[in-house]
Amino acid sequence: MTGEPAFFELGVADPARGRTFYEGLFGWHFEAGPSGGEGFLIRTPTLPGGIHGGDQGGGPYLFFGVDDMPTALDRVRELGGTTEEDLERDPEVIAAFGHFVLCRDDQGSPFGLHQPPAR
């Protein structure tokens, strides 16, 4: 799974309105997140995703799968990229969805890393 697209995230101003749009466009199935926030988990036929609010005009985020987040983050920095903190600290959310970290490559282009939850 390392290096394969693992998760996508859509940033929108209003998650409920985004849900209506993407359900209508693609027929995706949406589920409320475990923490009861405004966002949703997205079930597609091939790749899981999410949608969150407060990000008007935000682009989609693509997360690549890794087996060991600390090792992957060290490697990003060794190669001249930068990393941010985990996007989620809530243990319930991490148990359900895993760890997500936004990064930038050595030229400043954004991407994300995702380590799935332990099963």
mmCIF file of the C-alpha atoms, coordinates in Angstrom:
data_MODEL
# 
_entry.id   MODEL 
# 
loop_
_atom_site.group_PDB 
_atom_site.id 
_atom_site.type_symbol 
_atom_site.label_atom_id 
_atom_site.label_alt_id 
_atom_site.label_comp_id 
_atom_site.label_asym_id 
_atom_site.label_entity_id 
_atom_site.label_seq_id 
_atom_site.pdbx_PDB_ins_code 
_atom_site.Cartn_x 
_atom_site.Cartn_y 
_atom_site.Cartn_z 
_atom_site.occupancy 
_atom_site.B_iso_or_equiv 
_atom_site.pdbx_formal_charge 
_atom_site.auth_seq_id 
_atom_site.auth_comp_id 
_atom_site.auth_asym_id 
_atom_site.auth_atom_id 
_atom_site.pdbx_PDB_model_num 
ATOM 1   C CA . MET A 1 1   ? 0.000   0.000  0.000  1.00 0.00 ? 1   MET A CA 1 
ATOM 2   C CA . THR A 1 2   ? 2.916   2.392  0.505  1.00 0.00 ? 2   THR A CA 1 
ATOM 3   C CA . GLY A 1 3   ? 2.822   5.116  -2.137 1.00 0.00 ? 3   GLY A CA 1 
ATOM 4   C CA . GLU A 1 4   ? -0.645  4.273  -3.446 1.00 0.00 ? 4   GLU A CA 1 
ATOM 5   C CA . PRO A 1 5   ? -3.460  6.828  -3.215 1.00 0.00 ? 5   PRO A CA 1 
ATOM 6   C CA . ALA A 1 6   ? -5.171  5.969  0.071  1.00 0.00 ? 6   ALA A CA 1 
ATOM 7   C CA . PHE A 1 7   ? -7.658  8.753  0.875  1.00 0.00 ? 7   PHE A CA 1 
ATOM 8   C CA . PHE A 1 8   ? -8.934  12.052 -0.491 1.00 0.00 ? 8   PHE A CA 1 
ATOM 9   C CA . GLU A 1 9   ? -10.362 15.039 1.340  1.00 0.00 ? 9   GLU A CA 1 
ATOM 10  C CA . LEU A 1 10  ? -12.556 17.799 -0.050 1.00 0.00 ? 10  LEU A CA 1 
ATOM 11  C CA . GLY A 1 11  ? -12.530 21.206 1.596  1.00 0.00 ? 11  GLY A CA 1 
ATOM 12  C CA . VAL A 1 12  ? -15.721 23.234 1.161  1.00 0.00 ? 12  VAL A CA 1 
ATOM 13  C CA . ALA A 1 13  ? -17.430 26.142 2.918  1.00 0.00 ? 13  ALA A CA 1 
ATOM 14  C CA . ASP A 1 14  ? -20.554 24.120 3.830  1.00 0.00 ? 14  ASP A CA 1 
ATOM 15  C CA . PRO A 1 15  ? -20.233 20.309 4.159  1.00 0.00 ? 15  PRO A CA 1 
ATOM 16  C CA . ALA A 1 16  ? -23.991 19.654 3.910  1.00 0.00 ? 16  ALA A CA 1 
ATOM 17  C CA . ARG A 1 17  ? -24.184 21.604 0.664  1.00 0.00 ? 17  ARG A CA 1 
ATOM 18  C CA . GLY A 1 18  ? -21.038 19.812 -0.591 1.00 0.00 ? 18  GLY A CA 1 
ATOM 19  C CA . ARG A 1 19  ? -22.638 16.488 0.252  1.00 0.00 ? 19  ARG A CA 1 
ATOM 20  C CA . THR A 1 20  ? -25.700 17.344 -1.842 1.00 0.00 ? 20  THR A CA 1 
ATOM 21  C CA . PHE A 1 21  ? -23.509 18.395 -4.763 1.00 0.00 ? 21  PHE A CA 1 
ATOM 22  C CA . TYR A 1 22  ? -21.198 15.359 -4.805 1.00 0.00 ? 22  TYR A CA 1 
ATOM 23  C CA . GLU A 1 23  ? -23.995 12.868 -4.104 1.00 0.00 ? 23  GLU A CA 1 
ATOM 24  C CA . GLY A 1 24  ? -25.845 14.311 -7.081 1.00 0.00 ? 24  GLY A CA 1 
ATOM 25  C CA . LEU A 1 25  ? -22.785 14.413 -9.318 1.00 0.00 ? 25  LEU A CA 1 
ATOM 26  C CA . PHE A 1 26  ? -21.162 11.053 -8.545 1.00 0.00 ? 26  PHE A CA 1 
ATOM 27  C CA . GLY A 1 27  ? -23.701 9.093  -6.464 1.00 0.00 ? 27  GLY A CA 1 
ATOM 28  C CA . TRP A 1 28  ? -21.224 8.807  -3.558 1.00 0.00 ? 28  TRP A CA 1 
ATOM 29  C CA . HIS A 1 29  ? -22.492 7.605  -0.182 1.00 0.00 ? 29  HIS A CA 1 
ATOM 30  C CA . PHE A 1 30  ? -21.855 9.901  2.806  1.00 0.00 ? 30  PHE A CA 1 
ATOM 31  C CA . GLU A 1 31  ? -21.718 8.960  6.505  1.00 0.00 ? 31  GLU A CA 1 
ATOM 32  C CA . ALA A 1 32  ? -21.415 11.185 9.562  1.00 0.00 ? 32  ALA A CA 1 
ATOM 33  C CA . GLY A 1 33  ? -17.979 11.128 11.180 1.00 0.00 ? 33  GLY A CA 1 
ATOM 34  C CA . PRO A 1 34  ? -17.458 9.454  14.566 1.00 0.00 ? 34  PRO A CA 1 
ATOM 35  C CA . SER A 1 35  ? -16.877 12.717 16.433 1.00 0.00 ? 35  SER A CA 1 
ATOM 36  C CA . GLY A 1 36  ? -20.222 14.205 15.363 1.00 0.00 ? 36  GLY A CA 1 
ATOM 37  C CA . GLY A 1 37  ? -18.609 17.173 13.607 1.00 0.00 ? 37  GLY A CA 1 
ATOM 38  C CA . GLU A 1 38  ? -19.898 18.851 10.476 1.00 0.00 ? 38  GLU A CA 1 
ATOM 39  C CA . GLY A 1 39  ? -17.843 16.720 8.088  1.00 0.00 ? 39  GLY A CA 1 
ATOM 40  C CA . PHE A 1 40  ? -18.652 13.416 6.459  1.00 0.00 ? 40  PHE A CA 1 
ATOM 41  C CA . LEU A 1 41  ? -16.876 10.237 5.462  1.00 0.00 ? 41  LEU A CA 1 
ATOM 42  C CA . ILE A 1 42  ? -17.284 9.540  1.738  1.00 0.00 ? 42  ILE A CA 1 
ATOM 43  C CA . ARG A 1 43  ? -17.652 5.995  0.411  1.00 0.00 ? 43  ARG A CA 1 
ATOM 44  C CA . THR A 1 44  ? -16.786 5.619  -3.262 1.00 0.00 ? 44  THR A CA 1 
ATOM 45  C CA . PRO A 1 45  ? -16.388 2.387  -5.207 1.00 0.00 ? 45  PRO A CA 1 
ATOM 46  C CA . THR A 1 46  ? -12.581 2.631  -5.144 1.00 0.00 ? 46  THR A CA 1 
ATOM 47  C CA . LEU A 1 47  ? -11.145 5.157  -2.666 1.00 0.00 ? 47  LEU A CA 1 
ATOM 48  C CA . PRO A 1 48  ? -12.402 6.386  0.716  1.00 0.00 ? 48  PRO A CA 1 
ATOM 49  C CA . GLY A 1 49  ? -12.642 10.104 1.289  1.00 0.00 ? 49  GLY A CA 1 
ATOM 50  C CA . GLY A 1 50  ? -13.924 12.852 3.486  1.00 0.00 ? 50  GLY A CA 1 
ATOM 51  C CA . ILE A 1 51  ? -15.402 16.315 3.281  1.00 0.00 ? 51  ILE A CA 1 
ATOM 52  C CA . HIS A 1 52  ? -14.873 19.131 5.790  1.00 0.00 ? 52  HIS A CA 1 
ATOM 53  C CA . GLY A 1 53  ? -16.172 22.671 6.143  1.00 0.00 ? 53  GLY A CA 1 
ATOM 54  C CA . GLY A 1 54  ? -14.588 26.066 6.636  1.00 0.00 ? 54  GLY A CA 1 
ATOM 55  C CA . ASP A 1 55  ? -12.370 25.726 3.571  1.00 0.00 ? 55  ASP A CA 1 
ATOM 56  C CA . GLN A 1 56  ? -14.143 27.750 0.889  1.00 0.00 ? 56  GLN A CA 1 
ATOM 57  C CA . GLY A 1 57  ? -12.300 27.498 -2.418 1.00 0.00 ? 57  GLY A CA 1 
ATOM 58  C CA . GLY A 1 58  ? -9.980  24.802 -1.059 1.00 0.00 ? 58  GLY A CA 1 
ATOM 59  C CA . GLY A 1 59  ? -8.677  22.222 -3.461 1.00 0.00 ? 59  GLY A CA 1 
ATOM 60  C CA . PRO A 1 60  ? -8.886  18.484 -2.949 1.00 0.00 ? 60  PRO A CA 1 
ATOM 61  C CA . TYR A 1 61  ? -6.207  16.869 -0.836 1.00 0.00 ? 61  TYR A CA 1 
ATOM 62  C CA . LEU A 1 62  ? -4.715  13.552 -1.964 1.00 0.00 ? 62  LEU A CA 1 
ATOM 63  C CA . PHE A 1 63  ? -3.137  11.330 0.682  1.00 0.00 ? 63  PHE A CA 1 
ATOM 64  C CA . PHE A 1 64  ? -0.681  8.553  -0.169 1.00 0.00 ? 64  PHE A CA 1 
ATOM 65  C CA . GLY A 1 65  ? -0.594  5.443  1.999  1.00 0.00 ? 65  GLY A CA 1 
ATOM 66  C CA . VAL A 1 66  ? 2.320   4.654  4.296  1.00 0.00 ? 66  VAL A CA 1 
ATOM 67  C CA . ASP A 1 67  ? 2.876   1.765  6.690  1.00 0.00 ? 67  ASP A CA 1 
ATOM 68  C CA . ASP A 1 68  ? 4.947   3.713  9.243  1.00 0.00 ? 68  ASP A CA 1 
ATOM 69  C CA . MET A 1 69  ? 4.132   7.419  9.597  1.00 0.00 ? 69  MET A CA 1 
ATOM 70  C CA . PRO A 1 70  ? 7.175   8.479  11.676 1.00 0.00 ? 70  PRO A CA 1 
ATOM 71  C CA . THR A 1 71  ? 9.569   6.819  9.210  1.00 0.00 ? 71  THR A CA 1 
ATOM 72  C CA . ALA A 1 72  ? 7.775   8.347  6.218  1.00 0.00 ? 72  ALA A CA 1 
ATOM 73  C CA . LEU A 1 73  ? 7.861   11.833 7.776  1.00 0.00 ? 73  LEU A CA 1 
ATOM 74  C CA . ASP A 1 74  ? 11.577  11.482 8.483  1.00 0.00 ? 74  ASP A CA 1 
ATOM 75  C CA . ARG A 1 75  ? 12.116  10.500 4.845  1.00 0.00 ? 75  ARG A CA 1 
ATOM 76  C CA . VAL A 1 76  ? 10.140  13.525 3.576  1.00 0.00 ? 76  VAL A CA 1 
ATOM 77  C CA . ARG A 1 77  ? 12.402  15.823 5.607  1.00 0.00 ? 77  ARG A CA 1 
ATOM 78  C CA . GLU A 1 78  ? 15.579  13.966 4.523  1.00 0.00 ? 78  GLU A CA 1 
ATOM 79  C CA . LEU A 1 79  ? 14.592  14.570 0.896  1.00 0.00 ? 79  LEU A CA 1 
ATOM 80  C CA . GLY A 1 80  ? 14.132  18.323 1.484  1.00 0.00 ? 80  GLY A CA 1 
ATOM 81  C CA . GLY A 1 81  ? 10.362  18.379 1.990  1.00 0.00 ? 81  GLY A CA 1 
ATOM 82  C CA . THR A 1 82  ? 8.420   19.742 4.937  1.00 0.00 ? 82  THR A CA 1 
ATOM 83  C CA . THR A 1 83  ? 5.798   18.212 7.198  1.00 0.00 ? 83  THR A CA 1 
ATOM 84  C CA . GLU A 1 84  ? 3.021   19.500 9.410  1.00 0.00 ? 84  GLU A CA 1 
ATOM 85  C CA . GLU A 1 85  ? 1.589   17.975 12.574 1.00 0.00 ? 85  GLU A CA 1 
ATOM 86  C CA . ASP A 1 86  ? -1.027  15.236 12.507 1.00 0.00 ? 86  ASP A CA 1 
ATOM 87  C CA . LEU A 1 87  ? -4.301  16.715 11.303 1.00 0.00 ? 87  LEU A CA 1 
ATOM 88  C CA . GLU A 1 88  ? -6.216  14.794 13.945 1.00 0.00 ? 88  GLU A CA 1 
ATOM 89  C CA . ARG A 1 89  ? -5.504  14.217 17.630 1.00 0.00 ? 89  ARG A CA 1 
ATOM 90  C CA . ASP A 1 90  ? -8.839  12.696 18.697 1.00 0.00 ? 90  ASP A CA 1 
ATOM 91  C CA . PRO A 1 91  ? -8.124  8.998  19.537 1.00 0.00 ? 91  PRO A CA 1 
ATOM 92  C CA . GLU A 1 92  ? -11.623 7.961  18.413 1.00 0.00 ? 92  GLU A CA 1 
ATOM 93  C CA . VAL A 1 93  ? -11.135 9.537  14.989 1.00 0.00 ? 93  VAL A CA 1 
ATOM 94  C CA . ILE A 1 94  ? -7.621  8.085  14.644 1.00 0.00 ? 94  ILE A CA 1 
ATOM 95  C CA . ALA A 1 95  ? -8.940  4.625  15.575 1.00 0.00 ? 95  ALA A CA 1 
ATOM 96  C CA . ALA A 1 96  ? -11.608 4.925  12.885 1.00 0.00 ? 96  ALA A CA 1 
ATOM 97  C CA . PHE A 1 97  ? -9.658  6.637  10.081 1.00 0.00 ? 97  PHE A CA 1 
ATOM 98  C CA . GLY A 1 98  ? -5.926  6.572  10.890 1.00 0.00 ? 98  GLY A CA 1 
ATOM 99  C CA . HIS A 1 99  ? -3.298  9.322  10.840 1.00 0.00 ? 99  HIS A CA 1 
ATOM 100 C CA . PHE A 1 100 ? -3.223  12.093 8.218  1.00 0.00 ? 100 PHE A CA 1 
ATOM 101 C CA . VAL A 1 101 ? -0.311  14.497 7.789  1.00 0.00 ? 101 VAL A CA 1 
ATOM 102 C CA . LEU A 1 102 ? -0.037  17.278 5.197  1.00 0.00 ? 102 LEU A CA 1 
ATOM 103 C CA . CYS A 1 103 ? 3.390   17.681 3.618  1.00 0.00 ? 103 CYS A CA 1 
ATOM 104 C CA . ARG A 1 104 ? 5.144   19.636 0.879  1.00 0.00 ? 104 ARG A CA 1 
ATOM 105 C CA . ASP A 1 105 ? 7.770   18.241 -1.436 1.00 0.00 ? 105 ASP A CA 1 
ATOM 106 C CA . ASP A 1 106 ? 11.166  19.886 -1.942 1.00 0.00 ? 106 ASP A CA 1 
ATOM 107 C CA . GLN A 1 107 ? 9.582   22.324 -4.425 1.00 0.00 ? 107 GLN A CA 1 
ATOM 108 C CA . GLY A 1 108 ? 6.675   23.293 -2.170 1.00 0.00 ? 108 GLY A CA 1 
ATOM 109 C CA . SER A 1 109 ? 3.940   21.203 -3.821 1.00 0.00 ? 109 SER A CA 1 
ATOM 110 C CA . PRO A 1 110 ? 1.382   19.907 -1.297 1.00 0.00 ? 110 PRO A CA 1 
ATOM 111 C CA . PHE A 1 111 ? 0.448   16.272 -0.714 1.00 0.00 ? 111 PHE A CA 1 
ATOM 112 C CA . GLY A 1 112 ? -0.615  14.163 2.240  1.00 0.00 ? 112 GLY A CA 1 
ATOM 113 C CA . LEU A 1 113 ? 0.406   10.935 3.928  1.00 0.00 ? 113 LEU A CA 1 
ATOM 114 C CA . HIS A 1 114 ? -2.082  8.502  5.482  1.00 0.00 ? 114 HIS A CA 1 
ATOM 115 C CA . GLN A 1 115 ? -1.387  5.602  7.816  1.00 0.00 ? 115 GLN A CA 1 
ATOM 116 C CA . PRO A 1 116 ? -4.508  3.453  8.148  1.00 0.00 ? 116 PRO A CA 1 
ATOM 117 C CA . PRO A 1 117 ? -5.861  2.612  11.602 1.00 0.00 ? 117 PRO A CA 1 
ATOM 118 C CA . ALA A 1 118 ? -4.547  -0.474 13.339 1.00 0.00 ? 118 ALA A CA 1 
ATOM 119 C CA . ARG A 1 119 ? -6.892  -3.418 12.868 1.00 0.00 ? 119 ARG A CA 1 
# 
